[in-house]
Structures are given as structure tokens and as C-alpha cells.
Amino acid sequence: MDQLTASVKAYIEELIFSGEEENPGKDWRKDKFYHQKGRLRQALHRCSLGSEKDRLFVREFIKEIVSEPLGLSERDLFHLLPAEQEYNLSAQDCFEILIYREMRCYGEEGFVKLCGRYNLPRERQGQAQKEENFGYEISEDEIRGILQEEPVHFTYPDLLEIIAQRVYQELYGFSFCDRLISQEIAVDGVSAGKNTVYIMLKGKKIRLSFLRFESENALARVVRKLARNHPHAQLSRRNCAMVMGLQNNVRVTVARPPAAEGWNFYVRKFNTISAREVGELLTDQNAAFAVSLLRILVKGCVNLVITGEQASGKTTLLKALVRFIDGRYSIRLAEGTLEMHLGELYPERNILTMQEYGGLQLKEILSLFKKTDTDVTICGEINEPQTAEAFIQIAQSGGRFTMCTSHHNTTERLISYMRNALLKEAGFADEKVATAQVVEALHFDIHMETDRYGHRYIERITEIEREKEGYQLREILTFERGTYRQAGQIGKEHGQRIRRFYEGWDQEEAADVLAG
């Protein structure tokens, strides 16, 4: 396999760097490849930036090189990858064979189908008997066991596809994580460090214990390649950590020594987050009441903050709530990197999305939205004080209402963070005045949670109601023992606003929240 990879690399480099005078024009195979070298050179640059179509182009090109100029026969491919002799395969071979087989049948959902069929991943307990730290893992024995239970029978094109992918990922892709990072496999995220590879699937962090980088240099190569897409910085010893987006709708975070103890990366995929109905996301008892309440809040044009820890479902819920926004309203979305792609999910809506680029930061984007015909302002994530300050300002003066996400786990901490942002960024000197500004801008906190089994739910919906001497927090919805329950009624001020903007509130299942 190493010799094949080297031969393909040499052939491509010879093709790219050859001039017209070196093209003999006699061999139709070489002539065909020669006329594609411009497109190939472009694709080799873009594939590492996350371009799916360029990635597929390069892989198809490699398939043609293997089958035509190099002339590998079916026997040669079976020698390279004895797919029907699992005892001669490495763990990575077994995994890639299974992935290809499932993709051939179920597309990007193939890995999910495979896990469901074999009840994977399984929960593991610590080695010590008294140790209670559980985790999810897919082991080498389980992968080999599946291959033994469901033997594969591949033809020449199948083997060619797998081997071309192997050559591609070693030369131009992201090693064995390439398919996991691409849109070909529907996992929510991938992370890797020295001797560890994890994926995130439906809220569960799963260790793939049978995969590991052969050396620190191999991991560093992947990290550097992921970091290429940063718009205005380069990963180096001086600049040790970076966040950026790839063209295939993923967010990448990379870190390296000396700031980190080793090279590592974390990829968060957003192509797996579709614009699903809210009712599909909330599946516990009395979920219809929770959905009805969310519809009342969005159609009632109150400002919403969706909080929760990472991977708790904040972005998924936010995408779904866009369905409830009045179709006549214009929507403006500000993100650090393009992740939500609301314009593609709701093509019939008046939606403009802008991301940070160069010197243009979220604060400037939010300020820019004030000068457009904005009805609804959405901020992908409040993660910096200057962004929080700009969001508070636009929530008081820009459009009908605002929505955003944040990582705070209590409403009190959310308000404190926003208040401190005003004190730091907006020049406020009085904490009470800054707090009053925050309370006026934030109306409801929708807090998401995920349990140890990856189940996501709304833990609570909290109203932030201003008072003469501060503010009052009121729980409107709570989640208790697997059931959504009404915990209180919406206050007078927000209730009047909701009635003014949403004429059909009294027809909702959750109309009791406004009965007062």
C-alpha cells in the first residue's frame, strides 16, 4: 500500500509539473490526464479546505490512475486488501470496509444504521471495581466480530473505491479521519489527540479505541492541514490555537505545543443538523405542551436565549424555531463561521447570513444589521464580551426580536456575564444600570440539557421579568421525571407583547401560560 501511494503521488506530481513539450501526445491515457491537470491542480488545493466536490474529483482521479496507467488488476487489489480474509486485515482495514459497505446501502446514515443494528456503542466501566466512570467505546473486537458475522463480497469496483480512498486520505486528506470529517458519514463531531480518537454521535462521545495515529508527526500533519483554511493566520509556535470553518459546513478547533501538551483537533459538523420540526426534537411526555409554548414565544416576538453545554442541542433547536418566525419578517444571522446555513434550509425566507472574516468581527456585523431592514436578529453564539455588548444593544433597538445561543448553565450567570460585558465594553459604571439594560434585552432563557445517554431535552424555560429594584426569575416550564410541566404563568409585560404580535395565542395548547 505504501508503494502504491508513492506511485500515485509520483504520477500526479509528474503530470502537474510537466510542460506541453513533455506531453508526447501518443498515449491516449497520458493525453487524457494531461488535459485535466489544470482542474486537478485546483482540486488538490481546495480539497483540504473542505470542498466536497474537489475531494471527490481527486479521489476519482486516483481511481483512474490505479486502474489505467498503473494497471492494477483485480488480483492485485485483493492482494492489497484481502477483504474476505478478515484475519489478514488491520483494524483500520476492517473499519473502512464496513463503512464503505454501509455507505453503499444507506448513504451518509450507514454508520448510524450499523451502530443501531449491533447496539453500538456499548457503555464501558473503569477497570477498577470501585471505579464508576462510564464511557462509550467501540473496540477492535467488536469491529472484527461484525465483519465475521456479516462477511463482505466485494467486486473490483468496490475494492478500487476503498483503495483509492485510502491513497487519497494519506496523500491529500485527513488520514483515517477523512471520511468521518466529510459529509459522507453522519456523525456530529470528530476529535483526536495522541493515541485517542473520539466521535460524537447523537450527544454521545464515543471512543474508537481501534484507531490511532501511528506517530505524533502523522497527527501534526492532519492538524496543520485542517488549519490551512484560517482566513488571516497560520498555525505556529507563536499562534498555537485557532478556530475556523471549512467549506463543507464544519467548525474546526486546533491546538499544538507549546500551548497544548500535544497536537489535537476537534471538528464540529453541522451538516447533520437539519431543519427538523420542533416536535421531532422533543419526544418526552407532554412534549406537545413544550412545543406549543415555544411557538407562543417565537410568534409573540420576545427575545430568546438558548443556553446549555456544548452538544446539548442548542443549534438544532434554534434552527427548528426559525419555522415559527412570521414569514413576512426579514432574518439576519451573525456567526463566527458559517454553520447554520439558514438560507439553504429556508430558501423561501428573506435571510442574510454574515460571518467573521478578516477584521470584520461579530460586533461589527451586529451593528451593521441595524442599518438594514432587519426584523429578527440571530446571533449564532455569544462567546465574547464585545459580542454580548453588541447583542444587548441591538436587542433594545434593532428589529422586532432577537435570538441567540450561549453556554451558561444558569440564568443568573447569563445575566451576570451580560452585565459584566456592558461594564467592560460599553463603559457602564453602575452595576444596577447595566443589569437593567440586560434584563430589558433578555426576556426568556430556554435551557437545554443532555443526559449521560445522549438524550437531549429542554430542562427549563425561565422568564426574566424586570422590576423597580432589579429583576425576577420565573420558571414557566420545567422537565421533571421525563415529563414537561407548566411551572408558572408569563408576566404581564411580556404577556401583553405576545398578545399584540400573536393573535392565535388562545388556540395554543399552552395558552394557560397567558391566562392571566
C-alpha distance (Angstrom), angle and dihedral (degrees) to the residues before:
residue distance angle dihedral
M1 . . .
D2 3.82 . .
Q3 3.81 89.9 .
L4 3.81 90.9 49.8
T5 3.80 91.3 49.4
A6 3.80 91.0 50.0
S7 3.83 91.5 48.3
V8 3.80 92.7 51.1
K9 3.80 91.2 47.8
A10 3.80 91.8 49.9
Y11 3.81 92.1 48.2
I12 3.83 93.1 50.2
E13 3.81 93.2 46.2
E14 3.80 91.7 48.8
L15 3.79 89.8 49.7
I16 3.80 95.6 47.8
F17 3.79 97.1 45.9
S18 3.80 97.3 40.6
G19 3.81 119.8 106.0
E20 3.78 129.5 -138.4
E21 3.79 91.8 -98.0
E22 3.82 89.1 59.3
N23 3.78 93.6 55.9
P24 3.80 106.4 94.4
G25 3.81 94.2 -161.4
K26 3.79 90.2 -147.9
D27 3.79 103.7 92.0
W28 3.82 106.7 67.2
R29 3.80 91.2 -156.0
K30 3.79 94.1 57.1
D31 3.76 90.5 40.9
K32 3.80 91.4 54.0
F33 3.80 92.6 50.5
Y34 3.79 91.4 44.5
H35 3.80 92.7 59.4
Q36 3.81 89.8 52.6
K37 3.78 96.8 50.8
G38 3.82 94.4 98.4
R39 3.77 91.4 55.4
L40 3.81 90.2 43.5
R41 3.79 93.1 52.3
Q42 3.81 89.8 52.2
A43 3.83 92.7 46.5
L44 3.82 93.1 49.7
H45 3.80 88.8 57.3
R46 3.79 96.4 45.7
C47 3.80 100.9 41.0
S48 3.82 92.6 72.2
L49 3.82 88.8 50.8
G50 3.79 90.6 63.5
S51 3.81 101.4 -94.8
E52 3.80 105.3 153.0
K53 3.81 96.3 -165.1
D54 3.82 91.7 51.2
R55 3.78 90.4 46.7
L56 3.81 90.4 54.2
F57 3.81 91.5 45.2
V58 3.82 92.6 55.1
R59 3.80 91.2 46.6
E60 3.80 91.7 51.0
F61 3.79 88.9 48.4
I62 3.80 90.1 53.7
K63 3.81 90.2 50.2
E64 3.80 90.2 56.0
I65 3.80 92.0 48.0
V66 3.80 92.0 51.0
S67 3.79 94.3 47.2
E68 3.83 100.6 38.4
P69 3.85 119.2 25.1
L70 3.81 93.8 25.1
G71 3.80 90.5 37.0
L72 3.81 100.1 -152.9
S73 3.77 111.2 -178.4
E74 3.79 128.5 -146.4
R75 3.79 88.8 -98.1
D76 3.81 90.4 53.6
L77 3.80 91.5 51.9
F78 3.80 92.4 49.3
H79 3.79 87.9 51.5
L80 3.80 90.3 52.8
L81 3.80 93.9 44.8
P82 3.84 114.3 18.0
A83 3.79 92.1 -166.0
E84 3.81 94.6 175.0
Q85 3.81 93.4 50.7
E86 3.82 102.0 65.8
Y87 3.81 92.3 175.6
N88 3.82 88.4 67.1
L89 3.80 93.5 49.9
S90 3.79 129.1 92.3
A91 3.80 120.3 -127.5
Q92 3.81 89.4 -104.2
D93 3.82 90.1 52.0
C94 3.81 90.7 52.3
F95 3.79 92.2 48.5
E96 3.80 94.8 48.7
I97 3.80 92.0 46.7
L98 3.81 91.4 51.8
I99 3.80 92.1 45.4
Y100 3.79 92.1 51.6
R101 3.79 92.4 47.6
E102 3.81 92.9 50.5
M103 3.81 92.7 44.5
R104 3.78 89.6 52.2
C105 3.81 89.3 57.4
Y106 3.81 104.4 32.7
G107 3.80 107.3 16.7
E108 3.81 117.2 -141.5
E109 3.82 90.4 -9.6
G110 3.81 91.1 61.9
F111 3.80 96.5 101.4
V112 3.81 91.2 47.0
K113 3.82 90.0 51.1
L114 3.79 90.9 49.4
C115 3.81 92.0 51.6
G116 3.80 91.3 48.2
R117 3.80 93.2 49.6
Y118 3.81 93.3 53.6
N119 3.81 98.6 32.7
L120 3.81 92.3 -113.3
P121 2.93 137.9 -157.8
R122 3.77 101.6 41.1
E123 3.78 122.7 -158.0
R124 3.79 115.9 -108.2
Q125 3.78 128.9 -154.7
G126 3.80 126.0 -146.1
Q127 3.78 117.1 -91.8
A128 3.79 94.2 -114.6
Q129 3.80 112.1 80.3
K130 3.81 93.7 -129.7
E131 3.77 93.3 45.0
E132 3.80 113.4 108.7
N133 3.78 102.4 -177.3
F134 3.78 103.6 124.9
G135 3.76 124.7 -166.6
Y136 3.78 140.5 169.9
E137 3.78 120.9 -109.4
I138 3.78 141.3 168.3
S139 3.79 108.8 -153.5
E140 3.79 134.7 -157.8
D141 3.81 91.1 -112.0
E142 3.79 90.4 56.7
I143 3.81 92.9 49.6
R144 3.80 92.2 48.4
G145 3.80 90.8 44.7
I146 3.81 91.3 55.9
L147 3.79 91.2 50.0
Q148 3.80 90.9 50.7
E149 3.79 92.1 47.9
E150 3.81 93.9 46.7
P151 3.83 107.0 31.0
V152 3.77 116.4 -160.2
H153 3.78 127.1 -128.3
F154 3.77 109.5 -162.8
T155 3.77 130.4 -176.9
Y156 3.80 127.4 -147.4
P157 3.85 93.9 -88.0
D158 3.82 90.5 51.3
L159 3.79 93.5 52.2
L160 3.79 90.7 44.1
E161 3.81 90.1 54.2
I162 3.82 93.6 50.8
I163 3.80 94.7 44.6
A164 3.81 92.8 46.1
Q165 3.80 88.9 52.6
R166 3.82 90.2 49.9
V167 3.81 91.8 51.2
Y168 3.81 91.9 44.8
Q169 3.81 95.7 50.4
E170 3.79 92.6 48.7
L171 3.80 94.1 48.4
Y172 3.79 105.9 32.4
G173 3.81 109.2 -1.1
F174 3.79 137.0 67.2
S175 3.80 99.2 -80.7
F176 3.83 115.7 -113.0
C177 3.83 89.5 -19.2
D178 3.80 91.6 64.6
R179 3.80 98.1 97.3
L180 3.81 91.3 40.3
I181 3.81 90.3 55.2
S182 3.81 93.9 43.6
Q183 3.79 126.7 76.3
E184 3.81 91.1 -103.1
I185 3.81 93.5 88.2
A186 3.80 122.4 45.8
V187 3.80 102.6 -136.2
D188 3.80 121.4 135.1
G189 3.79 97.8 -132.7
V190 3.80 147.8 -11.4
S191 3.80 128.6 -147.9
A192 3.77 132.1 176.2
G193 3.77 140.9 178.1
K194 3.75 135.9 156.9
N195 3.83 107.9 -31.8
T196 3.82 93.3 -15.0
V197 3.80 133.3 96.1
Y198 3.80 121.5 176.5
I199 3.77 133.4 179.5
M200 3.78 128.1 -165.0
L201 3.78 115.8 -136.2
K202 3.81 122.3 175.2
G203 3.78 92.8 -25.4
K204 3.82 95.7 -44.7
K205 3.79 122.1 115.8
I206 3.80 105.2 -143.6
R207 3.77 126.1 -170.0
L208 3.80 116.0 -141.1
S209 3.78 94.3 -152.8
F210 3.81 93.4 179.9
L211 3.83 92.8 63.3
R212 3.80 125.8 73.2
F213 3.77 138.0 145.2
E214 3.78 112.9 -99.5
S215 3.81 91.9 -133.5
E216 3.78 143.7 -1.0
N217 3.80 88.7 -104.8
A218 3.80 91.4 57.2
L219 3.81 90.1 52.8
A220 3.81 91.6 45.1
R221 3.82 90.2 53.9
V222 3.80 91.1 56.6
V223 3.82 92.7 45.4
R224 3.81 91.9 51.0
K225 3.79 91.3 47.7
L226 3.81 91.8 51.3
A227 3.81 90.0 49.9
R228 3.81 93.8 55.9
N229 3.79 92.8 88.6
H230 3.80 95.5 64.5
P231 3.83 106.0 122.0
H232 3.81 100.0 -139.2
A233 3.82 112.3 6.4
Q234 3.78 140.7 60.1
L235 3.79 126.7 -140.3
S236 3.82 108.2 -111.1
R237 3.79 143.0 138.7
R238 3.80 88.3 -84.7
N239 3.82 94.0 45.5
C240 3.81 101.4 40.4
A241 3.81 103.4 163.7
M242 3.80 131.2 42.4
V243 3.80 141.2 171.6
M244 3.80 121.8 -154.9
G245 3.79 143.7 144.3
L246 3.80 130.3 -113.3
Q247 3.77 125.8 -143.4
N248 3.80 93.0 -108.7
N249 3.82 92.4 67.8
V250 3.79 100.6 -95.6
R251 3.79 131.5 127.9
V252 3.80 115.9 -135.8
T253 3.79 127.7 -158.5
V254 3.81 117.0 -174.4
A255 3.80 133.3 179.2
R256 3.79 134.7 179.0
P257 3.80 140.7 179.5
P258 2.96 138.6 -42.6
A259 3.82 90.5 35.1
A260 3.82 91.7 39.5
E261 3.78 126.2 41.8
G262 3.78 89.2 -121.9
W263 3.79 143.8 -7.0
N264 3.80 112.9 -69.9
F265 3.77 143.0 156.3
Y266 3.78 138.3 -163.7
V267 3.80 121.9 -158.7
R268 3.80 120.3 -166.4
K269 3.79 112.3 -164.8
F270 3.78 121.8 -152.3
N271 3.78 101.4 178.2
T272 3.83 86.5 83.9
I273 3.81 89.8 61.3
S274 3.77 106.5 84.9
A275 3.78 128.5 -178.9
R276 3.78 94.1 -95.2
E277 3.77 126.9 173.0
V278 3.79 114.0 -92.1
G279 3.79 88.5 -124.4
E280 3.81 89.7 61.3
L281 3.81 91.0 55.3
L282 3.80 97.7 48.2
T283 3.79 108.3 56.9
D284 3.81 105.3 155.8
Q285 3.79 126.5 105.1
N286 3.80 115.7 -62.8
A287 3.81 90.1 13.1
A288 3.81 89.3 144.5
F289 3.80 88.6 68.1
A290 3.83 91.2 51.8
V291 3.81 91.7 48.9
S292 3.80 90.9 48.6
L293 3.80 91.1 50.9
L294 3.81 92.1 50.1
R295 3.81 89.8 50.8
I296 3.82 90.0 51.7
L297 3.81 91.8 51.6
V298 3.81 96.0 47.2
K299 3.79 96.5 42.4
G300 3.79 88.4 43.0
C301 3.83 89.5 61.5
V302 3.80 98.7 -128.0
N303 3.81 120.6 151.9
L304 3.81 112.6 -99.2
V305 3.80 133.7 -163.4
I306 3.81 118.0 -169.0
T307 3.81 109.0 -154.7
G308 3.78 134.2 -177.3
E309 3.76 143.8 110.5
Q310 3.78 123.5 -66.4
A311 3.83 114.6 -65.1
S312 3.81 92.5 11.3
G313 3.81 91.4 125.3
K314 3.81 102.3 -95.8
T315 3.80 96.6 135.9
T316 3.80 92.0 42.0
L317 3.80 91.5 54.0
L318 3.80 92.8 44.1
K319 3.80 91.0 54.1
A320 3.78 90.7 50.1
L321 3.82 93.7 48.6
V322 3.81 90.5 58.8
R323 3.83 85.9 75.6
F324 3.82 89.0 68.2
I325 3.82 94.7 54.2
D326 3.81 113.3 106.6
G327 3.80 107.7 -96.7
R328 3.83 90.7 -132.2
Y329 3.81 92.5 62.9
S330 3.80 122.6 95.1
I331 3.81 114.3 -130.0
R332 3.82 125.3 -150.0
L333 3.81 119.1 -168.6
A334 3.83 125.5 -165.7
E335 3.83 118.9 -166.1
G336 3.76 138.3 169.9
T337 3.81 88.6 -131.7
L338 3.80 128.4 1.6
E339 3.79 103.6 -88.0
M340 3.80 113.0 134.1
H341 3.83 100.3 48.2
L342 3.80 92.4 -162.9
G343 3.79 91.1 168.9
E344 3.81 90.6 62.9
L345 3.81 93.8 44.0
Y346 3.81 94.2 47.0
P347 3.82 104.4 28.2
E348 3.79 92.6 164.2
R349 3.84 92.2 60.5
N350 3.79 129.1 89.5
I351 3.82 95.9 -114.1
L352 3.80 130.4 157.1
T353 3.82 120.0 -174.8
M354 3.80 124.2 -167.3
Q355 3.79 129.6 -178.1
E356 3.79 135.5 -163.0
Y357 3.78 111.0 -87.3
G358 3.78 130.4 166.3
G359 3.79 107.5 -36.1
L360 3.80 93.6 -13.4
Q361 3.81 106.6 105.6
L362 3.81 131.3 -177.9
K363 3.79 90.6 -99.0
E364 3.80 91.5 58.5
I365 3.82 91.8 44.3
L366 3.81 92.2 52.9
S367 3.80 90.4 48.0
L368 3.79 89.5 49.3
F369 3.81 90.6 55.5
K370 3.82 89.2 62.4
K371 3.79 87.6 68.0
T372 3.81 95.0 52.8
D373 3.79 132.4 71.1
T374 3.81 91.5 -87.9
D375 3.80 120.6 167.8
V376 3.82 99.3 162.9
T377 3.80 123.5 27.0
I378 3.82 118.1 -162.1
C379 3.78 123.5 -172.5
G380 3.80 114.0 -162.6
E381 3.80 95.1 -144.1
I382 3.81 136.7 -9.6
N383 3.79 101.7 -139.3
E384 3.81 105.5 138.7
P385 3.85 131.5 54.1
Q386 3.82 92.4 -124.6
T387 3.81 90.1 52.9
A388 3.81 90.4 48.8
E389 3.82 91.3 50.7
A390 3.81 92.4 49.6
F391 3.80 91.4 47.0
I392 3.82 91.9 52.2
Q393 3.79 90.0 51.0
I394 3.79 95.0 49.9
A395 3.82 91.9 43.8
Q396 3.81 87.8 61.6
S397 3.77 98.5 43.8
G398 3.80 113.5 13.2
G399 3.81 120.7 85.2
R400 3.78 131.7 -47.5
F401 3.81 101.4 -52.2
T402 3.79 144.7 -21.3
M403 3.81 138.2 -133.0
C404 3.80 131.3 -167.2
T405 3.81 143.9 152.9
S406 3.80 130.0 -121.2
H407 3.81 137.8 175.5
H408 3.83 98.0 -128.5
N409 3.80 115.7 126.3
T410 3.82 98.8 -154.5
T411 3.79 132.5 38.3
E412 3.81 90.6 -127.7
R413 3.81 90.9 58.3
L414 3.79 90.9 46.1
I415 3.81 91.1 54.4
S416 3.82 92.4 44.5
Y417 3.80 91.6 51.4
M418 3.79 92.5 49.5
R419 3.81 91.3 46.2
N420 3.80 92.2 51.1
A421 3.80 89.4 48.7
L422 3.81 89.6 57.2
L423 3.80 91.4 47.2
K424 3.80 91.0 50.9
E425 3.80 103.7 36.2
A426 3.81 106.0 25.5
G427 3.80 99.0 41.7
F428 3.81 97.4 -116.2
A429 3.80 111.7 163.5
D430 3.81 99.8 -174.5
E431 3.83 118.8 69.0
K432 3.80 92.7 -155.7
V433 3.79 92.6 54.4
A434 3.82 91.3 47.0
T435 3.81 91.1 48.2
A436 3.81 90.7 50.1
Q437 3.81 89.5 53.7
V438 3.81 91.1 51.7
V439 3.80 93.8 47.5
E440 3.79 90.4 49.9
A441 3.83 90.3 53.2
L442 3.83 100.7 41.7
H443 3.80 115.5 60.3
F444 3.83 107.2 163.7
D445 3.81 135.2 17.9
I446 3.82 114.5 -152.7
H447 3.80 105.5 -165.2
M448 3.81 119.9 -158.3
E449 3.79 125.2 -159.0
T450 3.79 136.9 -177.0
D451 3.79 123.9 -157.9
R452 3.79 127.4 -140.5
Y453 3.80 90.4 -88.3
G454 3.81 93.5 56.1
H455 3.81 96.2 -104.1
R456 3.82 110.9 148.8
Y457 3.78 125.0 -153.2
I458 3.80 143.3 150.0
E459 3.79 106.4 -93.0
R460 3.80 95.0 -169.6
I461 3.80 145.7 -21.1
T462 3.79 111.0 -139.2
E463 3.81 126.2 -166.4
I464 3.80 117.2 -143.4
E465 3.82 105.6 -151.0
R466 3.77 121.9 -176.6
E467 3.78 122.0 -132.1
K468 3.80 134.5 -176.2
E469 3.80 92.6 -98.1
G470 3.77 99.5 35.4
Y471 3.78 130.6 -59.7
Q472 3.77 143.2 -51.4
L473 3.82 128.4 -138.3
R474 3.78 117.4 -144.8
E475 3.80 126.0 -175.5
I476 3.81 110.0 -134.6
L477 3.80 98.4 172.8
T478 3.79 131.4 17.8
F479 3.80 134.8 -178.5
E480 3.80 112.9 -131.9
R481 3.81 126.8 172.1
G482 3.76 94.0 -20.7
T483 3.81 96.1 -46.5
Y484 3.80 133.5 102.4
R485 3.81 111.8 -129.9
Q486 3.77 135.1 -175.6
A487 3.81 107.6 -115.8
G488 3.81 101.8 177.9
Q489 3.79 148.3 -21.0
I490 3.78 128.1 -87.4
G491 3.79 114.6 -102.0
K492 3.78 125.1 -105.3
E493 3.81 99.1 -102.0
H494 3.80 96.8 49.8
G495 3.79 91.1 38.1
Q496 3.79 91.8 57.8
R497 3.80 90.7 49.3
I498 3.80 92.5 51.0
R499 3.82 92.5 49.9
R500 3.79 90.7 49.7
F501 3.80 94.1 54.7
Y502 3.82 101.2 31.2
E503 3.77 114.6 51.7
G504 3.80 94.4 178.0
W505 3.81 97.3 56.6
D506 3.82 93.2 112.2
Q507 3.81 90.2 60.8
E508 3.81 92.8 59.6
E509 3.78 124.1 103.2
A510 3.81 88.0 -126.4
A511 3.82 94.1 51.0
D512 3.82 89.6 120.6
V513 3.79 89.6 75.9
L514 3.83 86.7 70.7
A515 3.78 98.2 36.8
G516 3.77 92.3 109.5
